[in-house]
């Protein structure tokens, strides 16, 4: 079975290096998802274009985007997504406690967004 190689900034195809370096600077390090898709210049360019469009033209600010990503990662049980977006959540201003609660049903309380999402029930610890 063939595997997709995990690229580094040095091993990535020449056509993807500039985009890969930009993504690494934005994230503070080379993320696994970027290292995987860097083998394909077309896929990396599409990913970076979509990511840039959402960041520049999307209606949600960084805090809301990270809150959504953390909440979806929790609902989907995607530990990679939660780990990857924890750093983004901190950068967007969430405390450790807020990041932890976003893994539950506390989106409105901590994200303080303008989204029309029903309020979360109060936390009860049994």
N, C-alpha and C positions, 0 to 999 in steps of 0.2 A: 504494500500500500504506500503510495506516494504521500509525502508530508509537505506542507508549506513551510519553508524555512522562516525562522524568526530572525529578522534582520537587525543589524546594529546600524549606527550612523555611518560606520566605515564600510560595512558589507552591502548596504542597500544599493540597488541599481542607481546609476548616475541620475536618471530621470526623476527619481523620487527623493533624492537627498535634500534638496532645498526645502521641499514641503515637509519632509520628516524632521528636519532641524527646526523649522518653525513650530511644528506641533510639540516637539520636545521642549522648546523654550516656553511655550504657552503652558504646558503641563508641569514644568519644572523637572521633567525627566522623560525618557522615552517609554511610553506606555506599551504594554504588550499588544493591545489591539492595533496600535500604529505600527509596531514592529512586524506584526503578522501581515497586514495588508500592504506593507511597503514593497513586497515582492511584485506587486502589480501597479505600475504607474497610473493606469486608468482608475483602478479602485481607490487608490490613495488620493488622487486628484478629485474624484467624485466625493469622497468622504470629507476632504478638507473644504471643498466648495460648499457642501451642505452645512457643515459646521460653521463656516464663516457667515453664510447667509442667515442662519438662525441667530447667531450672535449679533450681527449688524442690523438685520432687518426684522427680526422677530419682535413680537409685542411683549414678551416676558423679559424682565431684567435677569441678571445672572443669579441673583438669590432665588427667584422663583424657578428658574430652569434647574438649578441644583436641587431644590426642594422636590421638584417633580421627579427628577432622576433618582434621588435617594428613596423616595416613596415607591416608585415603580420597581426599583431594584429589590426593595423589601417585599413587596407584594409578589413579585416573580420568584423570590428566593434566589436572586442572582448575587452571590457573595462578591463576585468580581466587580459587578456594577456598584455595589455598595462601597466597596473598598476604593474603587477609582473615584467615585463622586464624593467621598468623605473629604478628601483634600480640597475639592472644588467647593464643597459646602463651607469648609473653614475659611477659604479664601473669600467667599461671598458674605462672611460675617456670622455664620452659625457657630454657636458654642458646642462643646462636646456633648452637653446634655441635649441640645436641640437636634444635633445629628442623630443621637441615639433615639430620640422620640420620633423623628421622621421615619424611622424604621417601623413605627407603629401607626396608629390612626390619629396623628396629631398635626396633620398638614396645616390646617387653618390657623391654629393657635401659634405655631412657631414661625410659619412662613409669612403670616400677615399679608396675604395676597388679596387682590381684587377678584379672584376667581369665585364663581358662585358654586362652592363646594359645601355640602351640608356640614354643620359643625360636628366635630368629633365628640363622642360621649366623654363624660369626665373619666379620668383615670381612677380605677379602683384596684387596689392591691389586696388580694385575699390572703 
